[in-house]
Amino acid sequence: MTSAPNHLQLLSGNSFLLLLLLSFTSCSVPKSTVKKEKTQVVKAESKTPLIKKDTILPNVAYQKDKVDTIVWTDISAEKSPITINSKTISDDFLGADFRPKYNVKLLIPLNSDNISDPFASRFVHFYAGALKAFETLNEEGVKLNVQVIDTEEGAFKISEQIGSLTTEDTDLIIGPFEREDLKLLTEACKTKRIPLVSPWQTSTKLTNENPYYLQMKPNLKEHFIKLAENTSSTFQAGEVAIIGKNNKDTNSWIKYFQDATASKAKDFYFPYFVSSDSLDNGSSAFYRLFKNPKIKAIIIPNYSYTDEDFIYGCLRRLGAEKGGRQISVFGMPILYESDKVDFDFYNALQMHIVMSDFVDENHGKIREFRRDYLDQYGEIPNADAIKGYDLILYLGRNIWKYGKNFQNYLDNEATSYLQSTYDIRKAKSDDSLIANDPMKFDFYENKHLDIIEFKANKWQRKL
């Protein structure tokens, strides 16, 4: 059976927090509160291979964490859009390798010995959703032996634990979060032929010719491709401006957009550079832009929280300078996640955002999940909790259906869950040595992305 927890009694916030801390630091949790389970939590400083713990499902509250939720690598100005050609892998490679039970390791930085506010941790939220999914899989008859390893946000030394993590009986590893740790483990899993799934990191340079690596977040290029596809199918050449600072990054992004739409027009997009000084001190940062009567839409390609002030400045000046003109703004997930961007911008700028994990709270299944979660655990799930639930269900069902080498079967069709759609495809790395070989690939990647739009005073997927 899986390591899913039993239903817990509802507790007050303070009591639940205390029990959460006890559950990670001691085995003396009151028996009246939680039943004994087989969940295994390995601490970073542990000298033994396993520590069996009583399991408390973390109390989860909604909070917009002001951190980059996606870690991207940038696009070189010399690179043009990649076209990926897939070919069915031979039957010999696809050997199913079925097992009566699958050993799964989840590496996640819960920081459970030092955590003071579990409600602020998106990883605790993810873990809560994952536990609920393991419970669902158990009810479905999926047999998993799950080991949860608390990597404690950098304290866990992957380099010292490679051997114990990639033992012969390991069937699937999920995580870790840290990029350098992931890179080390990716190569070890390739050698040991263990599927490794990355829920958080995304890169086009992490590994080469590795059919055991699955990247669940679409990379930066995929986001740009989606924006290019959507704007070029909606507007005409010259009607969409790309705005940004006049620097190497912005120029490489503009080149990528122009190359992506080269089949429609040589220069489909209208570049427009703006400085931080003009945004902060000037009253007409976009005067020249709005003198162009053709402009109907604007793309802001910046994606990092290091550019949050610049993005906010652009939106503020666009809203003030456009007057009565109808303008649609397209951009990256930061426009949805930033606390500085609010309803006034959404509505006035007819905002469109490319996203991979949009939670439509009005959707019937989401409402049902939220009610069930609240009833079971006493808190409202946030997006990370739902992401954890979706991902674990997807992986658990597919490894049970296809066997240990399940990743080789996932490109058959796109599958949708509560908030996530998984469209797994073969991908190639930026520095790939097989770039011109259509029969080879470097890793698997989820390619699905949505464009969401603010319409009728709410966010919804653009049809």
Order of alpha helices (4+ residues) and beta strands (2+ residues): alpha-beta-beta-alpha-beta-alpha-beta-alpha-beta-beta-alpha-beta-alpha-beta-alpha-alpha-beta-alpha-beta-alpha-alpha-beta-alpha-alpha-beta-beta-beta-beta-beta-beta
